[in-house]
Amino acid sequence: MRPRIGILGAGQLALMLAQAGKALDVEVICAGQPGDCAEQVAEVIPVDLDDAAAVAAFAAAVDVVTIESENIHADVLQGLNLYPNARAVGIAQDRLLEKQFFHACGIGTAPFAPVDSLEDLKHALEVTGLPAILKTRRMGYDGKGQARLRSSDDVADAWAEVGRVPCILEGMVNFEEEVSLIAVRSRSGQVVFYPLIENHHREGILRTSIAPFVNEKLQHQAERYLDVLFEKLEYVGVLAVEFFVVDGALLANEMAPRVHNSGHWTIEGSGTSQFENHLRAIVGGKLGNTESRPTVMLNCIGSMPSESETSKFPELFRHDYGKEARPGRKVGHLTFPASAHAAIAEWQRRLAGLIPR
Ligand code: AMP
């Protein structure tokens, strides 16, 4: 019997997981809403992901469950045959628990303090110094739920901007680079790593990922960190950790208990993509090799370039998620071999032009 994998969510990450599932002997079914983009390649069953009974009924009809977003209420995940497990997801979905957990694992972060009130925010500034960044503990993504503070006069505005909900305040670090490490752990404990990836964000949204980021010392350090996280979380599946490189060392920013945007290049650039390896991991299979070629991924934010434009560049792989164009929305990505310098530079310019200001 082919294993039936249920994904909670049916967006672009579920779409690419389902595409990877075609090459494996597995069946992928998504819990989502009519019109979600994974419908193009997989069955999407309408499920309200806030409804624990509906999610449990979906889970009962599949062999294993996984997620495409950590922003699912932890209560809904209890008792499911879920990989990664509910505890790992619960930690990753709360920026305060996540930072505290990094520290418990011996992994450094930017200075931070919890904030539950305007008074807390004033005190938290003494811990973090200025400039600082206030982030909602939960439901933040792509720079949403964040406010920057340049002076202590900004406290009231920042607190109002994030909606006066539980937050953490972080000191702004002056990073040399932003990098991520994607790793996979199987049910039998096999672990594979991809090379470190260099990431460039604008307005809080990932724009460009370049692999590999070559630094033997940091690669080693990041791998040891992920090993510790895997062990302490009894983790199964893909885990992505975003780091700041500060003074030549790594500070963890956040972790994603799922396939990650900075790993989309692995579809063309690696022996086995992050999507295929995640599916292999959660069904109890053997992980595939992660030998990688230098590759660049550019995100298409807001709208896709036309097919007639992209078809002029034979070195480019085009991924259109089939989503409606909308400002700030991730609607697709382009992947290039890193040797295609001229085409990458041209597309960086063109895609920057598509970003509504
Ligand atoms: P996040 O949602 O935490 O990934 O933040 C989005 C982006 O904001 C990051 O990729 C960084 O470019 C920037 N950022 C977030 N936190 C910090 C920080 N503590 N110091 C400097 N830059 C930050």
Residues whose N, C-alpha, C, O or C-beta is under 5 A from the ligand:
A	BS01	AMP	A110 D142 G143 E170 G171 M172 V173 H201 G204
